[in-house]
């Protein structure tokens, strides 16, 4: 079979104005970026406010392998299949980061015959949104240093600057750095570091803001440092929020593209789910809900990360009510969670598969805890045997959940028609009784424990006095109502990536907590997770090049 990039390159794309017209978007309200992608104008977004919402469908997954389990591919396949059965459906996903694209995981446009195109643009610079986020983040960092250099009228304690720089690339050497070396004219030396752009609070703010006014307010709310009396210094205190908003003005507008089957897809924002909140932008999701009868969206990594944050952060903050959820599973990942070696996942192993089904069962239970009805989609690989598929079906059906085998990677929408029918039924039965996992008024540490015990099945949370005191201080400062965004490994319910399956009774160690006052949540960093990843020993960048025709090769 052809590679993802070969399939994408052979696709027949419609002019983006035709894709917009299919949703009733006038050409005058599309801001074109070439012929095959465009942004929606701010004026048009405001005009949608009084329209009714369509049905919101979340696609999540089991604990994945390092290559992922086809969550985005399933999102695209399901969106195409809903359109194929006569429903007006749109897809909402995140933009791709250059870090995993050139690292280990590859791009984020789907795969096979369930892709969003133009694939090369989406996985590289796209419409420049990530560059805008990076620039806005680093403008703030520069203005902090400049403020201190000249007069420091805010009395910033240079030992307590909490704002970090970002780069949209995996670069472990930047995790911890020293700035302003070289003499008096270069400023005051300080220890700081870089995060990857998708972990920036600016990215989270972009994805959670309702409009430009809300965006500037949230940017102004960012805590950048503390004074010697421990009082916070905000972004607005040094006057950076206005210029940052200007840099993000176009980035706030959702991007419209299309699938291989010429169905509409909104691709906007890109926070990682293992170190950020893992969902596409609120403004894109809300626009899609006003323009479509069904909106299929995804949240990164397994349901313990992406789905939990989708429910507890995005839906809570944006007032969204999901109508159904799809949990994507693969035989490969179930074997890995059952104890199979990574190089043996294509080998038949019914015992390991059966053992790994406990991981799938845990994710099903967790999604149901939020009151959202669930269907399981088995993303089919050519190495899957009928015996293995039968074993998964039997397990899932025993939990009282429906399960469908999907072949959208190979067959496009035809491979997800049964899934589409079941999703429509689930969404219209009215059984969704969505509610977040915890209330706003629960204490911050209690919220962390609730997630750890109810979602991860941990026995306790390990946090030293300094971390507990910091959480108490934030509560006293009025931030106790904020939700929790846990940063941890995506490869286990625990903080140990090697503890696979469905572990119970483990501990969740908290290494650090960060207040994202502008985004509106508390980041809790657990175990060895890094907010600036490193490249693997053989990064995907080694295979990416231009061929003799000047075409890109090696993207996946």
N, C-alpha and C positions, 0 to 999 in steps of 0.2 A: 504494500500500500504506500501511497505517496506520503511524504512528511507533512507536518502541520503547515510549514511555510509554503510548500509546493501547492497544497490544497488551497491555502489562502490566496496565493498569487494567481491561481487559475480561476478564482471566483469572478462572477459577473456582478459588479456592484452597481446599484442604482444611484443616480445623483441624490445627494443628501436632501435636496428640496422635496424629492418624491417621498422619501422616508418620513420627512416632517409632515407632508400633506396627508399621509396615511393616518396620522394622529390628529389632523386638523390644525397643524401649526402653519400659519401663513409664512411664505418665503421671506416676507419683510421682517419677521421676528426671528429669523435664523441668522446667526453671525458666522459665515462660512470660513472654514479653515481648509481651503482646497475644495475639491468636488465631492469628497466622501466623508467629511466630518464637519460639524458645526456646533456652535454654542447657542443656547436659548437666551433671548434677550431678557433683561431684568423686568422690563415693562410687560412682556407676555406672561412671565411667571406670576406677577401680581394679578393679572387678569383672571387667573385660574381659581382664585380663592373661594368662590361660591359654588364651584362644581362639586358634585358628590365624588366620593372616593371609590376606587375599585377594590378588589380583593388583594390582600398582601400575602404573598407566599415566601417563606424563608427556606433556603436550601442550606443545610449544614451537613456535618459528616461525623464519622467515627474518628478515633485517634489515628492519625495518618502515618504513612511511611514518609521518608524524607522527600519523595517525589510528588506527594499529594495524591488524593484519591479521585480526582475528577469532579470536584465540587462545582467549579466554574463551568466545566464542560457540561455537567448535568443541568446547571442553571440555564445555559444557552439551549441545550436540547429540549428542556421542558418548555421554555419560552417559544421555541419554534413549533413544538408539538401543539401547544395551546392554540397558536395561530392556525395550525393545520386542521384542527377540529372546529374551526370557525369562531374562535374567541379572539377578542381584541386584547392582545397581551404585549407588554413591554418587559424588557430585562433591565435590571439595575445592578451593576457591579462596580468594583473599585478599579482605579487605574493601576498600572503595573509599575513597580519600583525597579530601577536599574540594578539595585543590589542583588536580588535573587535572579534577575534576568541574566546577569553575567556571572552569577555564583553557582548555586546548585539546583534551584527549583525550576528555573526557566521563567517564561513569561506568564501572563495572567489573562489571556484572551480566549481560554477554552482550548479544545484540541480536536483533531480529526475533522469530521464533518459537522461538529457543533462548536463553531468558532465565531468570534466577533471580528470584523474586519473594518479598516485595514490593519492587519495583524502586526506588520513591521512598525507602523507608526505608534500603535497602542503600546507596544512593548519597549519603545525607545522614548522619543521626546514628546510624542503626542501633540497636545495643544499648549504645552509649556506650563501646565498647572504646578507640577512638582518643582520646576525651576522657580516659579513665583513664590511658592511656600519656602523653599530654601533661601531665597533672597530676602524675604520678609523676616524670617527667623534670624538670619545673620546681620541684617540691618540693625535689628534690636541689639544684638551682641555688640556691634560696633558702636552704637550710640551709648550703651552702658559704659564701655571703656572710655569713650570720648567725654562723657559727662564727668567721670572721675578724673580724667586727665586735666580738664580745665579748671573747674571750681568745686565740683562735688557738692552742689547746694542741697542735695537730698541727704547728705551725710551717709552715703552708702558705706557700709563696712566691707572693705575689699576682701575680707576673709569669708564673707557670707554672700557672695554672688552665686545665685542658683541657676541662672540662665546659661545654657550651653549652645554651642554652634552645631550645625548639622551639614551633612553631605549625603546625596542620594547614591551611595555606593557602600558596599561592604569594605571596611578599612579598619582593621583592628588596631593599627598603629596610632590612630587618632583618638582612641578611647580616653586616654589621659595625657594631657599635654600641658606645657607651660608657655604662657604668652608674654609678650612685651619685654623680651630679653634684648640686650644691646645698648642699654644706656637710658638716660633721663628722657631724651626726646621720643622714645618709644612707649612711654607710659610706665605703669606700675606692674612689675612681674606678678603673675597670678597663676595658680593651678586651675585648669578647667578641662574640657574635653568635648568631643563630638558625639552626637547620636546620629543614627540614620534618619533621613528626612521624614520617613513615615512614622517615626516615634516623636516628632516634634509636636509640642502643644499647638503650634500654629496649624498643623495638619488637622488635629482634632477639632480645633475651633472652626476651620473652614468647613469641616464635615457636619458640624452640629449647629452652625449658624442658620438663621431663617432668611436673612437678607443682609445688605451692606450695613445698615444701622446696627443690627444685632452683632455683626462681625466686628465693627469698630469698638462697640462696648466690650465685647469679650476680649479683644486684643488689649484694650485698656486695663482689663481686670487681671492680666498676667502678672504674677509676682516675680520680679526679676532679681531681688536681693533683699537683704535685711540691714537695718541700721544697727548701731552699737546697742541701742536699747531694745533690740529684737523686733521692732515694729517693721512691717513689710513695706517695701518700695514697689510701686506698681509701674507697669509700662507707661501709663498715662502721666505719671509723675515726671518722667523725663521727656514727654512729648513725642513718643515714637509711634503711637497708635494711628495717627492720621496718615503718615507716610506708608506704614505697613498696609493699611487699608487700600491705599492707592495701588501698591504693588499687587494686591490680591483682587482688585476690582474685576478683571476679566476671569480670573481663576474661580470666582464665585459662581460663574454661569455654568450650568451643567452641559456636558458634552453629549451630543447625539451622534451615534454611528449606526451600524447595522450588522445583522448576522449574515452568515453565508446564504441564508434563505431570504435575505432582504427584509427581515423583521427589525423593528426599532430596538435600540439598546442605548441606555444612558450609562455612560462610564465616567464617574466623577469622584474624586477623592481617593485616598489610598492608605489609611492607617493599617499597620499590621495588627493581627489579632493576638499574637504572642507577647507583644510589647506595647500595644496601644488598643483602641477599642474595635478595630477590625471590621468596620462597616462603611459602605459608600455614603455619600452626603445626604443629609436630610432634605436639602432643597431638590436634589434629583429624584429621590424617592417620592416626595410629595407631588412633584410635577407629574411624574409617571402615573401616580394614583389618580390624578385628576384627568389624565389623558387616556387612560386604559381601563378596561374592565378587570384585568388581572396584571399584577406586577410581581415578577419573580426576581428575588434578590438573594445574595449570598453573604455569609459572614465567615471570616477566615478560620482556617484550621478546624479542629474538632468542635463539637457542640459545647464542650466544657469551657472553651475560650470564646470563639466567635458568637455562638448562639446566646450564651449567657450574657455577653456584653451587648448584643443586639437587643435582647429583652430588657436588661436591667439599666442600660445607659441610653441607647438610641431611642427605643420605644418609649421609655419613661420620659426622656427629655422632650421628645418631639410629639408626644401624644398619639403614637401609632398603635394600632391594634392588629397584630398578625392573625390571619384566618386559618392558616395551615402551615405545616413544616414538613420538609423532606429531609430524611437522614440518609446520606449517601454512604454506602459500604462497598468495599471490594474484598474479594477473596484473599488477595495479597495482604492487605492490611490486617485482616482477621487472623491470618496465619502468623503474621509478625507479632500480633498481640497475644497469640497463643503460644509463643515461645520459639517459633521457627527462625532460623538464621536468615539474615538479609539476602544472602546469595542463594537461598533455597525457596524463595517465594513462588517460583514458577513450577515447583515440583508438587505433585499430588500429596496431600498430607491431611487426611480427614481428621485425625486426632488433634493436630494443632489448630485446625480450622474450628473444630467444635469447642475447643478450649477458648479460643479467641472470641467466640460469639458473646461471651460475657461482657466484653467491651461494648459491643453493639447494644446489648440489653441495657447497659448502664446509660448510654446516651439516649436511648428511647425513653427510659424512666425520667431522665433529667429534663428533656423537652416537655414531657407531659406534666412535670411539676409546675410549669408555667401556665398550664391550662390550655395548651395549644395542641390540636389533633395532629397526628403524625402518620406518615407513610414512609416505608423504607424503599430506597432505590438501590438495587444492586448494579453498580457500574461494571458492565461485562468486559472481561479481557479474553483474548483468544485462548489463553492457557487454562481458563476455567473449565472444570469438568462438570458434567450433569449431576454426578453424585455430590459434588461440593455445593452446587447451587441448590439441590434438593435439601441438603442439610441446613443451609441458611434459611431457606423458606420455612422449613419445619420449626426451627428455633423462633423465628420472628412471629409466625402465626400463633405459636404457643403463648406469646406475650399479649395476644389480642390486637396485634397491629398488622395492617396489610403490607404486602411486600411485592415489588415488581422488578423483573429483570429488564434492564435498559441497554440498548445497543446504539445509542445516539452517536457515539464516537465514530462508529463505522457506517451508520445508516442515517444520520441526521434526524430530522423530526420523526421519521417513520419508526425509529428505534425507541421513541419515548411516548408514543400515542397512548398506551395503556396507563402510563404514569400520569399523563395529562388528564385523562378521564377520571382517575381516582382523585387527583388534586381538586378538580372541579367539584366532585361530589363532597369531598371533605370541606371545602370552603363554603359550600352552600347548605350544609346540614345545620349550620349555626351552632356547632358544639364548642367553638372557641370561647373559653372563659379566661382570657389572658389576664394575668396579674404578675407584676415583678416578684422576685424571690423575697425581697425584704422591703420594709417601709422606709420612707425618707427619715423618719425621726429615730430610727435605731442608731445606737452609737457606732462610731467608725470601726472600732475593733470588733464589735459584735457583727457588723456587716461582713467583715473579712471572715470571721469564724463561720457565719452562715453559709457563705460560698464554699469555704473549705470543707465543711462537714456535709452539706447537702448536695453539692455538685461533685466535689473531689472525693468524698467519703473519707476525709482525713479524721484522725482522732483528735489532733490538736494543732494549734498554730504557734510556732516558735518566734517570739519577738522580744528583743531585749528592752530594758528600761528606757533607753534613749528613744526607741521607736514608739513605744507606748506613750511616753511623755509628749512626743511630737504630735501624735494623734489627739491627745487630750488638749494640747495647746490649740490645734486647729479647730477643735470643737468650741473652745472658749472664744475663738476669734469669729465664730459664726459660720464655719464650714462643715459642721457636723451633719447637715442634711445631704451632703453630696454622696453620690454612688461611688462604688469601688471599681477600679480597673486593674485587675491582677495581671502582672507580667510574669509568665512562667513558661517552662518548656511546653511545646505543643505535642510532645511525643509520649506523654503520660498524664494520667489523672493526678499524679504526684508532682513534686518538683525534681524528681530524678528521671531523666529521659530513658534510663534502662529499665525502669519498673513499669512494665507493660501490662496489658490486660485490664482488669478491673480491681485494682488493689483496695484494701480496706485497712483502716487503723494506722496509716502512715502519718507523718508530720509535715506541715508546710512551713519551711523556714523563711522568714521575711528578712531580706538583706537591707532594704532601703525603702523609704516612702517619699513620694513627691506630690506636692499640691499643685494640681493644674486648675487654678482658680478661674482662668478664662474659659477653658473647655468645660469646667464644671464637674470634675471628678478627682478622686485621689488615686494615684498610681502606686501600686504595691508591688515591688520587685522581689521575686522569690528565687531562691536557689542560685544557680549559676547563670541565669538568663542574662543576656547582654543587650543593651539598647543600641549598640553599634556592633553588628555581626562581623565576622571575618569571612574571607573567601575560603572554600575548601581546597584540598591539595591539588585537585584538578578542576578548576573552575570552568563553567560553560564558556567563558570568554575565549578559551583556547580554541574552540571550534567555530567561533563567529568570525566571518570574513566576507569580503565582496568577491563574487566570481568574475569570470572574464567579461560578462555582460554588464557588470556594475551592479548586480543584484545581491541582496543580503542572503547569506547562507548561515545555517547553524542555529537560528532562533527556534525555540520550541516552547 
